[in-house]
Amino acid sequence: MIEWTRFTPEHARRIQLQPAQVGALRWMTPEILERVAQFPAQTALRGGLPIACFGAVEIRAERAEIWALLAFDSGRDFVRLYRGAQRFIALLPHRRLEMTVDCEFAAGHRLARMLGFECEAERMRAIHPEGGDMALYARVR
């Protein structure tokens, strides 16, 4: 059973990430996690353990960037997590939503498209905090 709760930085520290996202927590400093927690964000818990965290960081009143962290074993709950993400996105007031996806992360690209995002830039060079290339997806209402 999945329980939804407000995201806290502790959730990000406790999640056992899928291999493609393990590097994300190296650059998510305690200061960044505290800042992210001030914006709309949710955590899905299974048996008290975080299996997914996602949120939106406001850039301007009409624009926000979506982020997500998924546990290595979150696949068995994918449908519930996907529906939770859809509900979360639907409640955001921003006209433009963006998300970046590592160019080599096929599952991330698939999820972005499933959530109604369109690729606006296939490769933004050296944009990742660790120097990698990422694609920019956007959803405009």
Helices and strands as residue ranges (DSSP letters): E 2-6, H 9-14, G 19-21, H 24-27, H 30-36, E 41-46, E 49-60, E 63-70, G 74-77, H 78-91, E 96-102, H 106-114, E 118-124, E 134-140
